[in-house]
């Protein structure tokens, strides 16, 4: 197990779930609602798991990957992105399933999530692979997956975080 591979795999699952929504029959609102609920849980447990496990460790070992100025900038930006995704999830969940407003909210959430994943793959995961040992990556994957499994089964409540406060709390 490697946290960077787990995150990449989950990114593919998120992309797949958004694609399934696009292909789903528009008149099957029960199916759309069920798919959305599953995706919303995946998005939140993924984001919260990253904020609890991946990003604090990245702050300790990273230096800034890809086109990021430094590890603080890439981490603060990721928390901000997670908040935008959470806002998108709330907007979708607050709209009538299958309505034009609902579909626009799904599209906006997909765009925010896609932008975040691309940046994370280019910066954060690259930075972590370069600086974390295989043992660290394995242990972090175990903690991350355990957290997600326990919390997905119990249900999740998205909570926005102030990116600057989050960064201050997690810096050494």
For each residue, the residues with C-beta under 8 A, 3 or more apart:
1: 5 6 137 138 141 142 145
2: 5 6 134 137 138 141
3: 6 7 53 54 128 137 138 140 141 144
4: 7 8 125 128 129 137
5: 1 2 8 9 141
6: 1 2 3 9 10 141 144 145
7: 3 4 10 11 46 50 54 120 125
8: 4 5 11 12 121 125
9: 5 6 12 13
10: 6 7 13 14 42 46
11: 7 8 14 15 117 120 121
12: 8 9 15 16
13: 9 10 16 17 42
14: 10 11 17 18 39 42 43 46 113 117
15: 11 12 18 19 114 117
16: 12 13 19 20
17: 13 14 20 21 35 38 39 42
18: 14 15 21 22 39 106 110 113
19: 15 16 22 23
20: 16 17 23 24 35
21: 17 18 24 32 35 36 39 106
22: 18 19
23: 19 20
24: 20 21 28 31 32 35
25: 28 31
26: 32 98
27: 98
28: 24 25 31 32
29: 32 33 97 98
30: 33 34
31: 24 25 28 34 35
32: 21 24 26 28 29 35 36 97 98
33: 29 30 36 37 97
34: 30 31 37 38
35: 17 20 21 24 31 32 38 39
36: 21 32 33 39 40 92 93 97 106
37: 33 34 40 41
38: 17 34 35 41 42
39: 14 17 18 21 35 36 42 43
40: 36 37 43 44 89 92 93
41: 37 38 44 45 152 155 156
42: 10 13 14 17 38 39 45 46 152
43: 14 39 40 46 47 85 86 89 109 113
44: 40 41 47 48 86 89 156 158
45: 41 42 48 49 147 148 151 152 156
46: 7 10 14 42 43 49 50 148
47: 43 44 50 51 82 85 86 158
48: 44 45 51 52 147 151 156
49: 45 46 52 53 54 144 147 148 151
50: 7 46 47 53 54 55 78 82 144
51: 47 48 54 55 56 79 82 161 166
52: 48 49 56 144 147
53: 3 49 50 56 57 140 143 144 147
54: 3 7 49 50 51 57 58 124 128 140 144
55: 50 51 58 59 75 78 79 124 170
56: 51 52 53 59 60 170
57: 53 54 60 61 128 132 136 140
58: 54 55 61 62 71 74 75 124 127 128
59: 55 56 62 71 72 75 167 170 171 172
60: 56 57 172
61: 57 58 128 131 132 136
62: 58 59 65 71 74 75 124 127 128 131
63: 70 71 127 130 131
64: 68 69 70 71 73 74 123 127
65: 62 68 74 122 123 124 125 126 127 128 130
66: 122 123 126 127
67: 122 123
68: 64 65 71 73 74 77 123 124 127
69: 64 73 74
70: 63 64 73 74
71: 58 59 62 63 64 68 74 75 127
72: 59 75 76 167 171
73: 64 68 69 70 76 77
74: 58 62 64 65 68 69 70 71 77 78 119 123 124 127
75: 55 58 59 62 71 72 78 79 124 167 170
76: 72 73 79 80 163 164 166 167
77: 68 73 74 80 81 119 163
78: 50 55 74 75 81 82 116 119 120 124
79: 51 55 75 76 82 83 161 163 166 167
80: 76 77 83 84 163
81: 77 78 84 85 112 115 116 119 120
82: 47 50 51 78 79 85 86 116 161
83: 79 80 86 87 160 161 163
84: 80 81 87 88 112 116
85: 43 47 81 82 88 89 109 112 113 116
86: 43 44 47 82 83 89 90 158 159 160
87: 83 84 90 91 112 160
88: 84 85 91 92 105 108 109 112 113
89: 40 43 44 85 86 92 93 109 158
90: 86 87 93 94 158
91: 87 88 94 95 105 108 109
92: 36 40 88 89 95 102 105 106 109
93: 36 40 89 90
94: 90 91
95: 91 92 99 101 102 105
96: 99 101 102
97: 29 32 33 36 102
98: 26 27 29 32 102 103
99: 95 96 102 103
100: 103 104
101: 95 96 104 105
102: 92 95 96 97 98 99 105 106
103: 98 99 100 106 107
104: 100 101 107 108
105: 88 91 92 95 101 102 108 109
106: 18 21 36 92 102 103 109 110
107: 103 104 110 111
108: 88 91 104 105 111 112
109: 43 85 88 89 91 92 105 106 112 113
110: 18 106 107 113 114
111: 107 108 114 115
112: 81 84 85 87 88 108 109 115 116
113: 14 18 43 85 88 109 110 116 117
114: 15 110 111 117 118
115: 81 111 112 118 119
116: 78 81 82 84 85 112 113 119 120
117: 11 14 15 113 114 120 121
118: 114 115 121 122
119: 74 77 78 81 115 116 122 123 124
120: 7 11 78 81 116 117 123 124 125
121: 8 11 117 118 124 125 126
122: 65 66 67 118 119 125 126
123: 64 65 66 67 68 74 119 120 126 127
124: 54 55 58 62 65 68 74 75 78 119 120 121 127 128
125: 4 7 8 65 120 121 122 128 129
126: 65 66 121 122 123 129 130
127: 58 62 63 64 65 66 68 71 74 123 124 130 131
128: 3 4 54 57 58 61 62 65 124 125 131 132 137
129: 4 125 126 132 137
130: 63 65 126 127
131: 61 62 63 127 128
132: 57 61 128 129 136 137 140
133: 136 137
134: 2 137 138
135: 138 139
136: 57 61 132 133 139 140
137: 1 2 3 4 128 129 132 133 134 140 141
138: 1 2 3 134 135 141 142
139: 135 136 142 143
140: 3 53 54 57 132 136 137 143 144
141: 1 2 3 5 6 137 138 144 145
142: 1 138 139 145 146
143: 53 139 140 146 147
144: 3 6 49 50 52 53 54 140 141 147 148
145: 1 6 141 142 148 149
146: 142 143 149 150
147: 45 48 49 52 53 143 144 150 151
148: 45 46 49 144 145 151 152
149: 145 146 152 153
150: 146 147 153 154
151: 45 48 49 147 148 154 155 156
152: 41 42 45 148 149 155 156
153: 149 150
154: 150 151
155: 41 151 152
156: 41 44 45 48 151 152
157:
158: 44 47 86 89 90
159: 86
160: 83 86 87
161: 51 79 82 83 165 166
162: 165 166
163: 76 77 79 80 83 166 167
164: 76 167 168
165: 161 162 168 169
166: 51 76 79 161 162 163 169 170
167: 59 72 75 76 79 163 164 170 171
168: 164 165 171
169: 165 166
170: 55 56 59 75 166 167
171: 59 72 167 168
172: 59 60
